[in-house]
């Protein structure tokens, strides 16, 4: 690994800053993308809960903490919409991650290698999928803060600058208050990096104390725990999925994106292979032992973390009970991402040939083009409400975005328009019920009822895709109570919900508070 002359132009820095726009530009498109988490980040950006609780199950380890929405608050105070504020946070996560990788690696690998690493980090397919397929704000911000923590730790180990230590400490504490489960693995990675690569016990102590402080800060929330929404053991990957394959989901979780990009991309595998060849086969001389340790740590650490996403590691997850920390084992790809950025740039760092402007530009183009197929998202112009009408299902499968009831006394009918988004696959083709109730001697009794398949039976519930926004209309004949409707429409009540037509059991609403939505007639 030869020392690189640091050009005044700093091509690597500008590559991250300018070409990184390919990663975050889709987040600027009008509307919002139909991600697996739907509008959940938007609903929670204005909520005051310590852990996100609107349209999601609050959980200390797997949930998203309030700190994920902290930087959105100034935008909201300036009148920015919640949707725009959330999109800005995703863009910030990309910029923090790419520039953090560059700042971390530039003193060690040189400007051009660090620039290639930062760009590869921003365009890594699993990170793009975290934003544009999953829509997970917590995971995206962890991906943005982890490189900053690495940069702060490395700079502090080299210069003992208090400002560098402060950046590292702040990043670690922030990660713990964003998503504690991923923060455990991120803190462990930082601790091992400080001790094995930098070989700086004081830097390791700073990381350890910061992680412990983050853990202690969560003690008041220790009771906020919930069972997993998805079976952890059904989401391990196969090796070919990390190489070139797509994930074909199991029937029990049908409805997930069948083409979720878990593969690391041709640029990562290709350039990492060249770098490994130069390092281990051609035996390129490394002028500093620290650089050798960085490569060894990155190649070895990435291999271990990738191995933990595969099915062969399931006994280890079960034995350590670490599955309690994450929703899916492949979330570790986020922790592995900085190491993958290093191994991607290793060829440029090891060989002056790859640092030549023309060839380096070709490698940059390769990184961009290899990730281009993953820079797409399914957008909607639908503007969500500030809060959903209701959440339906035992696993909060459906979020009702809108529900509008209208009565027409002249024609003795009531109409209900419902808009909903799917958050989790449904296991059965549920029916909907729409009832009108009038007061009687023994209380309310049903005077009109509609039981039918949603969407006129054209789209059974098991075919609804996660993230999809659907709309339906229901019409109820009120001719039996036409006189009451004319005299006092406000005396009528209306029930709406979903039920299993095999036994009549209804899906719970808002976590079991009720099994139906209640509407009151208009006077």
VOGU-3710 file (C-alpha; in Angstrom, 3 decimals, decimal comma):
1> xxxxxxxxxx> 0,000/0,000/0,000  1,861/3,035/-1,240  1,364/6,471/0,147  -0,794/8,608/-2,107  0,042/12,193/-2,909  -2,835/14,226/-1,559  -3,864/16,317/-4,526  -5,103/19,798/-3,800  -8,144/18,945/-5,904  -9,031/16,007/-3,637
11> xxxxxxxxxx> -10,820/14,048/-6,327  -11,936/11,432/-3,842  -13,680/13,954/-1,639  -15,519/15,530/-4,553  -16,501/12,111/-5,865  -18,225/11,380/-2,565  -19,838/14,795/-2,378  -20,978/15,093/-5,997  -21,487/11,542/-7,229  -23,096/10,588/-3,940
21> xxxxxxxxxx> -26,125/12,414/-5,284  -27,007/9,204/-7,126  -27,653/7,581/-3,748  -29,871/10,251/-2,235  -31,449/11,888/-5,285  -34,433/9,464/-5,309  -35,332/10,753/-1,848  -35,966/14,187/-3,382  -38,596/12,974/-5,834  -42,156/14,214/-5,199
31> xxxxxxxxxx> -44,227/12,109/-2,858  -42,965/9,206/-0,810  -41,918/5,685/-1,688  -44,011/2,592/-0,931  -41,559/0,965/1,438  -42,023/-2,048/3,680  -42,392/0,228/6,708  -44,827/2,469/4,863  -45,510/5,842/6,438  -44,441/4,691/9,920
41> xxxxxxxxxx> -41,465/7,129/10,128  -43,744/9,968/9,005  -46,358/9,151/11,659  -43,754/9,041/14,435  -41,719/12,106/13,526  -44,064/14,330/15,534  -44,838/11,800/18,265  -43,417/12,331/21,740  -42,887/8,668/22,675  -39,418/7,577/23,757
51> xxxxxxxxxx> -39,760/4,659/21,330  -41,820/4,900/18,146  -45,290/3,579/18,881  -47,565/4,823/16,088  -48,338/2,014/13,623  -45,482/-0,030/15,074  -44,911/-2,167/18,150  -42,629/-0,290/20,581  -39,622/-2,388/21,580  -36,460/-1,405/23,428
61> xxxxxxxxxx> -34,076/-3,342/21,167  -35,797/-3,613/17,805  -37,779/-0,395/17,870  -36,816/3,086/16,725  -35,988/5,549/19,473  -36,899/9,209/19,683  -33,366/10,274/18,744  -34,014/9,095/15,183  -36,369/12,046/14,751  -34,351/14,611/16,681
71> xxxxxxxxxx> -32,939/16,508/13,694  -36,385/16,693/12,092  -37,732/18,903/14,867  -36,153/22,174/13,600  -37,561/21,447/10,147  -41,034/20,884/11,565  -40,798/24,153/13,502  -39,989/25,918/10,230  -43,181/24,560/8,705  -41,676/21,691/6,726
81> xxxxxxxxxx> -44,107/18,806/6,279  -43,434/15,535/8,133  -42,924/13,742/4,807  -40,306/16,256/3,669  -38,617/16,166/7,086  -38,307/12,375/6,982  -36,919/12,484/3,457  -34,346/15,044/4,626  -33,264/12,664/7,401  -32,703/9,868/4,881
91> xxxxxxxxxx> -30,598/12,213/2,741  -28,611/13,230/5,824  -27,946/9,563/6,619  -26,418/9,041/3,166  -24,226/12,148/3,451  -23,043/11,357/6,977  -22,187/7,799/5,989  -20,266/8,623/2,811  -18,350/11,565/4,246  -17,735/9,672/7,486
101> xxxxxxxxxx> -16,061/6,839/5,567  -13,946/9,345/3,662  -12,829/11,182/6,808  -12,000/7,871/8,480  -9,954/6,413/5,633  -8,335/9,404/3,921  -5,357/9,659/6,338  -4,798/5,907/6,009  -5,552/5,006/2,404  -5,210/8,348/0,639
111> xxxxxxxxxx> -7,726/10,629/-1,018  -8,663/8,484/-4,003  -9,013/5,195/-2,159  -11,024/6,906/0,584  -13,213/8,610/-2,017  -13,918/5,317/-3,743  -14,708/3,737/-0,369  -17,097/6,527/0,620  -18,913/6,372/-2,707  -19,133/2,575/-2,578
121> xxxxxxxxxx> -20,549/2,854/0,931  -23,329/5,199/-0,128  -24,196/3,025/-3,120  -24,004/-0,363/-1,394  -27,202/-2,206/-2,478  -28,227/-3,313/1,040  -27,965/0,285/2,271  -29,981/1,536/-0,691  -32,565/-1,125/0,107  -32,638/-0,010/3,744
131> xxxxxxxxxx> -33,957/3,341/2,528  -35,887/2,671/-0,667  -37,223/-0,839/-0,020  -37,544/-1,071/3,767  -37,878/2,627/4,492  -36,224/2,065/7,884  -35,152/5,444/9,245  -33,509/3,926/12,328  -31,306/1,563/10,321  -30,433/4,307/7,841
141> xxxxxxxxxx> -29,272/6,666/10,587  -27,175/3,906/12,180  -25,535/3,518/8,765  -24,852/7,249/8,779  -23,453/7,476/12,303  -21,278/4,340/12,413  -18,634/5,728/9,994  -18,561/8,967/11,990  -17,899/6,971/15,148  -15,095/5,094/13,377
151> xxxxxxxxxx> -13,595/8,371/12,156  -13,765/9,916/15,627  -12,191/6,851/17,218  -9,380/6,680/14,659  -8,540/10,384/14,830  -8,588/10,342/18,612  -6,267/7,330/18,681  -3,859/9,183/16,409  -3,979/12,706/17,841  -5,893/12,483/21,142
161> xxxxxxxxxx> -7,927/15,440/19,969  -10,849/16,044/22,380  -13,055/17,069/19,440  -12,508/13,676/17,796  -13,378/11,893/21,018  -16,500/14,043/21,306  -17,615/13,049/17,804  -17,116/9,387/18,603  -18,916/9,587/21,935  -21,833/11,568/20,523
171> xxxxxxxxxx> -22,226/9,161/17,598  -22,231/6,124/19,885  -24,735/7,615/22,331  -26,928/8,701/19,451  -26,926/5,212/17,965  -28,026/3,722/21,284  -31,004/6,080/21,400  -31,914/5,395/17,764  -31,911/1,613/17,710  -30,383/-0,171/20,662
181> xxxxxxxxxx> -30,112/-3,605/19,067  -27,943/-2,472/16,171  -26,032/-0,189/18,535  -24,848/-3,249/20,490  -23,157/-4,683/17,400  -21,888/-1,282/16,246  -20,318/-0,608/19,658  -18,666/-4,018/19,678  -17,230/-3,345/16,204  -15,868/0,024/17,359
191> xxxxxxxxxx> -14,322/-1,504/20,471  -12,567/-4,218/18,484  -11,386/-1,642/15,956  -9,872/0,563/18,668  -8,077/-2,373/20,324  -7,040/-4,471/17,311  -6,410/-1,905/14,567  -5,497/1,296/16,382  -4,144/-0,630/19,380  -5,079/2,269/21,570
201> xxxxxxxxxx> -6,484/1,182/24,971  -7,619/4,705/25,826  -9,663/4,924/22,614  -11,109/1,523/23,461  -11,982/2,792/26,931  -13,771/5,798/25,430  -15,826/3,486/23,220  -16,608/1,116/26,085  -17,669/3,905/28,436  -19,802/5,504/25,718
211> xxxxxxxxxx> -21,514/2,201/24,994  -22,113/1,598/28,704  -23,554/5,096/29,069  -25,860/4,440/26,133  -27,030/1,211/27,739  -27,596/2,856/31,115  -29,640/5,607/29,466  -32,097/2,929/28,343  -32,709/1,505/31,825  -35,975/3,481/32,279
221> xxxxxxxxxx> -37,243/1,823/29,079  -36,206/-1,694/30,036  -39,802/-2,896/30,336  -40,673/-1,769/26,798  -40,224/-5,125/25,094  -42,408/-7,004/22,660  -42,359/-10,331/20,798  -40,907/-10,276/17,274  -43,270/-9,341/14,480  -41,537/-11,749/12,080
231> xxxxxxxxxx> -39,962/-15,113/12,958  -36,240/-14,347/13,197  -35,163/-17,812/12,064  -37,001/-17,526/8,741  -34,914/-14,607/7,531  -31,416/-16,042/7,271  -29,769/-15,679/3,890  -28,206/-18,135/1,496  -24,694/-17,488/0,240  -25,838/-16,960/-3,344
241> xxxxxxxxxx> -28,047/-14,108/-2,174  -24,974/-12,163/-1,066  -23,326/-12,858/-4,411  -25,840/-12,367/-7,203  -29,123/-13,925/-6,148  -32,399/-12,500/-4,988  -34,354/-13,540/-1,950  -37,305/-15,774/-2,686  -39,355/-15,569/0,469  -40,824/-18,466/2,365
251> xxxxxxxxxx> -44,585/-19,009/2,056  -45,074/-18,019/5,699  -43,865/-14,519/4,945  -45,278/-14,160/1,451  -45,894/-10,592/0,427  -42,382/-9,310/1,072  -40,445/-7,862/-1,820  -39,238/-10,908/-3,744  -36,361/-8,933/-5,227  -34,895/-7,402/-2,094
261> xxxxxxxxxx> -31,248/-6,636/-2,988  -29,152/-8,436/-0,425  -26,326/-8,952/-2,904  -23,335/-6,725/-2,307  -22,902/-5,824/-5,951  -20,339/-6,550/-8,620  -18,145/-3,585/-7,668  -17,716/-4,784/-4,082  -16,962/-8,404/-4,951  -14,787/-7,531/-7,957
271> xxxxxxxxxx> -12,640/-4,851/-6,366  -12,398/-6,737/-3,071  -11,128/-9,787/-4,947  -8,482/-7,709/-6,733  -7,429/-6,108/-3,454  -7,188/-9,481/-1,705  -5,088/-10,839/-4,586  -2,666/-7,904/-4,403  -2,405/-8,186/-0,630  -2,147/-11,931/-0,074
281> xxxxxxxxxx> -0,948/-13,331/-3,408  1,228/-10,595/-4,913  2,395/-9,692/-1,402  2,379/-5,947/-1,977  4,456/-4,337/0,727  2,581/-2,428/3,398  4,606/0,514/4,682  2,760/0,666/7,999  1,695/-2,168/10,273  -1,470/-0,244/11,042
291> xxxxxxxxxx> -2,544/-0,497/7,384  -1,978/-4,242/7,482  -4,114/-4,490/10,589  -6,842/-2,387/8,943  -6,999/-4,704/5,926  -6,938/-7,815/8,082  -9,657/-6,421/10,336  -11,820/-5,363/7,386  -11,557/-8,593/5,403  -11,907/-10,775/8,482
301> xxxxxxxxxx> -14,604/-8,701/10,147  -16,677/-8,473/6,983  -16,440/-12,243/6,493  -17,595/-12,896/10,075  -20,494/-10,448/9,891  -21,632/-11,790/6,529  -21,420/-15,299/7,947  -23,757/-14,286/10,771  -26,448/-13,464/8,216  -26,371/-17,015/6,824
311> xxxxxxxxxx> -28,398/-19,975/8,031  -25,332/-21,802/9,328  -25,099/-19,250/12,136  -28,609/-19,853/13,467  -27,467/-22,094/16,392  -25,115/-19,327/17,538  -27,912/-16,758/17,494  -30,141/-19,080/19,492  -27,431/-20,028/21,993  -26,451/-16,405/22,686
321> xxxxxxxxxx> -30,061/-15,179/22,429  -28,730/-12,342/20,305  -31,778/-12,728/18,087  -33,571/-10,653/20,718  -31,630/-7,624/19,531  -32,630/-7,520/15,864  -35,700/-8,052/13,726  -33,728/-9,799/10,969  -30,215/-11,300/10,950  -29,368/-9,512/7,704
331> xxxxxxxxxx> -29,490/-6,157/9,497  -25,845/-6,940/10,288  -25,083/-5,947/6,688  -25,340/-2,370/7,964  -22,624/-3,010/10,568  -20,489/-4,754/7,958  -20,890/-1,921/5,432  -17,891/0,225/6,567  -15,638/-2,831/6,388  -16,985/-3,666/2,941
341> xxxxxxxxxx> -16,137/-0,111/1,886  -12,531/-0,691/2,980  -12,155/-3,954/1,081  -13,729/-2,342/-2,006  -11,098/0,411/-1,952  -8,214/-1,907/-1,057  -7,166/-2,380/-4,687  -6,771/1,373/-5,166  -4,878/1,712/-1,892  -2,527/-1,168/-2,696
351> xxxxxxxxxx> -1,636/-0,389/-6,300  -0,502/2,945/-7,761  -1,838/1,726/-11,112  -5,415/2,076/-9,889  -4,671/5,589/-8,639  -4,035/6,902/-12,140  -6,780/9,391/-12,996  -8,162/7,534/-15,993  -8,303/4,114/-14,361  -9,529/5,535/-11,048
361> xxxxxxxxxx> -12,332/7,334/-12,889  -13,283/4,041/-14,534  -13,484/2,366/-11,128  -15,674/5,173/-9,818  -17,947/4,745/-12,826  -18,058/0,998/-12,137  -19,210/1,622/-8,566  -21,972/3,948/-9,745  -23,151/1,790/-12,637  -23,136/-1,457/-10,652
371> xxxxxxxxxx> -25,513/0,086/-8,135  -27,742/1,850/-10,635  -30,359/-0,951/-10,824  -31,056/-0,484/-7,104  -31,642/3,272/-7,327  -35,342/2,885/-7,992  -38,359/3,083/-5,760  -42,111/2,756/-6,132  -43,428/6,243/-5,430  -46,854/7,504/-4,484
381> xxxxxxxxxx> -48,188/11,049/-4,529  -50,530/10,190/-1,688  -50,147/12,620/1,195  -50,580/10,725/4,483  -52,469/12,224/7,421  -50,597/13,368/10,510  -51,825/10,251/12,322  -53,546/7,139/10,984  -57,213/6,504/11,667  -56,503/3,082/13,171
391> xxxxxxxxxx> -54,162/0,105/13,113  -55,690/-3,286/12,330  -54,411/-6,792/13,042  -52,613/-8,749/15,731  -49,276/-7,885/14,124  -50,493/-4,445/13,025  -50,768/-5,658/9,453  -52,883/-2,758/8,172  -52,802/0,949/8,858  -56,013/2,767/7,987
401> xxxxxxxxxx> -54,959/6,089/6,528  -58,392/7,539/5,892  -62,030/6,624/6,508  -64,880/8,897/5,414  -68,532/8,170/6,138  -71,338/9,979/4,313  -75,113/9,585/4,650  -77,722/10,346/2,038  -81,149/10,568/3,748  -82,864/11,199/0,426
411> xxxxxxxxxx> -81,810/7,854/-1,017  -81,489/6,100/2,368  -77,894/4,992/1,878  -74,598/5,358/3,711  -71,225/5,215/1,991  -67,821/4,561/3,495  -64,533/5,282/1,731  -61,461/3,627/3,240  -57,782/4,011/2,340  -55,223/1,714/3,942
421> xxxxxxxxxx> -51,612/0,623/3,644  -50,240/-2,873/4,179  -47,430/-3,140/6,736  -47,188/-6,915/7,062  -48,435/-9,824/4,940  -51,867/-11,138/5,798  -52,194/-14,865/6,343  -55,844/-15,154/5,272  -58,305/-13,610/2,830  -60,353/-11,696/5,372
431> xxxxxxxxxx> -63,769/-10,218/4,707  -64,899/-6,758/5,753  -68,091/-5,923/7,613  -69,969/-2,627/7,431  -72,940/-2,335/9,770  -75,536/0,283/10,670  -76,973/0,192/14,192  -79,994/1,978/15,579  -81,115/2,407/19,194  -83,819/0,103/20,500
441> xxxxxxxxxx> -85,341/-1,050/23,755  -82,361/-3,297/24,515  -79,693/-0,954/23,187  -78,190/-0,790/19,733  -79,182/-3,393/17,170  -78,058/-3,987/13,610  -80,493/-2,599/11,026  -78,330/-2,956/7,917  -75,216/-4,974/7,186  -72,717/-5,620/4,427
451> xxxxxxxxxx> -70,253/-8,530/4,478  -67,987/-8,811/1,492  -64,477/-9,348/0,222  -62,448/-6,125/0,012  -61,950/-4,628/-3,436  -64,937/-6,546/-4,788  -62,985/-9,780/-4,407  -60,603/-8,819/-7,224  -57,643/-8,541/-4,846  -57,873/-11,008/-1,930
461> xxxxxxxxxx> -56,038/-9,922/1,206  -53,249/-12,478/0,801  -52,260/-10,826/-2,494  -51,734/-7,384/-0,983  -48,111/-6,314/-1,152  -46,330/-4,802/1,843  -46,178/-1,040/1,412  -49,068/-1,007/-1,042  -51,753/1,678/-0,655  -55,300/0,524/-1,391
471> xxxxxxxxxx> -58,674/2,253/-1,485  -62,198/0,852/-1,422  -65,785/2,076/-1,171  -68,740/0,406/0,561  -72,413/1,240/0,178  -75,048/0,306/2,762  -78,795/0,220/2,117  -80,641/2,017/4,960  -84,152/1,708/3,576  -85,294/-0,134/6,739
481> xxxxxxxxxx> -84,563/2,959/8,828  -85,360/5,595/6,229  -87,681/7,442/8,612  -85,065/7,554/11,379  -82,479/8,690/8,868  -84,734/11,536/7,812  -85,655/12,577/11,352  -82,337/12,212/13,203  -79,395/10,697/11,291  -77,189/11,317/14,304
491> xxxxxxxxxx> -78,849/8,449/16,176  -77,301/5,882/13,828  -73,913/4,290/14,493  -71,765/2,429/12,005  -69,237/-0,337/12,545  -66,472/-1,296/10,153  -63,750/-3,926/10,423  -62,149/-7,088/9,111  -63,073/-10,604/10,125  -62,351/-14,264/9,469
501> xxxxxxxxxx> -65,430/-15,607/7,687  -64,678/-19,148/8,874  -65,405/-18,476/12,544  -66,506/-14,845/12,639  -63,495/-13,662/14,691  -62,574/-10,065/14,066  -59,131/-8,544/13,667  -58,206/-6,354/16,638  -58,046/-2,589/16,214  -55,353/-0,407/17,797
511> xxxxxxxxxx> -53,678/-3,247/19,647  -56,875/-4,823/20,930  -58,634/-1,740/22,245  -61,555/-2,717/20,031  -62,389/-5,081/17,183  -64,037/-2,489/14,965  -64,078/1,159/13,950  -67,062/3,140/15,173  -68,607/5,991/13,162  -71,456/8,195/14,265
521> xxx> -74,074/9,420/11,852  -74,172/13,104/11,021  -77,086/15,199/12,143
//
